[in-house]
Amino acid sequence: MPKNNGFIQLVVILILFIIILSLLGISISSVFENKLVRDNFSFVWDWLNFIWQKWLAGPFWTVWDFGWNFFNNLIWSAFIKAIDAIKAGRNPILNQ
């Protein structure tokens, strides 16, 4: 089974979406040049930014820091110690 199957489906859906909009007589560039559409996107973006800053950023960065420290201190350091032991000709599992 190909690994890029989801990407190909996404491209096909995007192409079909553009074709359907074209057949309906809708110009994508004119939609985004419309002041009302830009104002609406700006409003939604401002609210998403507010929600991120007020409620989501703190917990996200806390989880991110925990995950990074876990990976760096536990997994990566163990990997580096094992590689150093292999370079030195020792078995990293048996601690010879």
C-alpha atoms as one frame of an Amber mdcrd trajectory, in Angstrom:
protein
   0.000   0.000   0.000   1.524   3.362  -0.976   2.457   5.709   1.852   1.424
   8.870  -0.028  -2.179   7.735  -0.580  -3.606  10.432   1.709  -1.598  13.167
   0.001  -2.815  12.097  -3.437  -6.421  12.076  -2.181  -5.970  15.576  -0.776
  -4.618  16.850  -4.100  -7.499  15.230  -6.026 -10.073  16.724  -3.625  -8.466
  20.161  -3.959  -8.497  19.937  -7.764 -12.145  18.824  -7.759 -13.041  21.668
  -5.379 -11.427  24.219  -7.710 -13.191  22.705 -10.738 -16.572  22.832  -8.959
 -16.020  26.464  -7.953 -15.084  27.289 -11.544 -18.205  25.581 -12.913 -20.315
  27.567 -10.441 -18.727  30.782 -11.726 -16.893  31.614  -8.512 -13.466  33.206
  -8.806 -11.219  32.339  -5.897  -9.151  35.506  -6.276 -12.250  37.729  -6.295
 -13.539  35.990  -3.161 -10.371  36.858  -1.231 -10.238  40.383  -2.680 -13.692
  41.069  -1.223 -13.411  43.400   1.785 -16.206  41.641   3.696 -14.498  38.238
   3.346 -11.164  39.708   4.485 -12.858  41.366   7.463 -14.534  38.094   8.444
 -11.267  36.152   8.200  -9.538  38.885  10.200 -12.245  38.686  12.888 -11.960
  34.896  13.145  -8.145  35.106  13.189  -8.215  37.697  15.991 -10.526  35.501
  18.090  -8.411  32.390  17.500  -5.326  34.358  18.480  -7.088  35.604  21.637
  -8.164  32.074  22.589  -4.636  30.780  21.965  -3.001  33.518  24.050  -5.553
  33.441  26.875  -6.234  29.714  27.384  -4.333  27.355  25.113  -0.740  28.600
  24.971   0.074  27.943  28.649  -1.067  24.301  28.740   0.380  23.637  25.288
   3.851  24.903  26.201   3.727  23.050  29.536   3.002  19.765  27.743   5.577
  20.633  25.059   8.309  21.296  27.647   7.476  18.082  29.513   7.578  16.060
  26.290  10.829  17.695  25.163  12.510  17.153  28.532  11.283  13.548  28.648
  12.617  12.875  25.166  15.885  14.718  25.666  16.748  13.502  29.162  15.518
   9.930  29.009  15.424   8.693  25.438  18.068  10.779  23.645  20.668  10.524
  26.406  20.196   6.734  26.581  20.599   6.557  22.816  23.823   8.600  22.925
  25.212   6.412  25.754  24.419   3.269  23.741  26.092   4.673  20.617  29.169
   5.677  22.646  29.347   2.153  24.117  29.109   0.615  20.646  31.875   2.935
  19.399  34.029   1.838  22.336  33.417  -1.827  21.477  31.202  -2.592  24.471
  27.752  -4.133  24.496  25.397  -1.316  25.648  22.753  -3.766  26.913  24.952
  -6.062  29.018  27.132  -3.243  30.430  30.348  -5.082  29.745
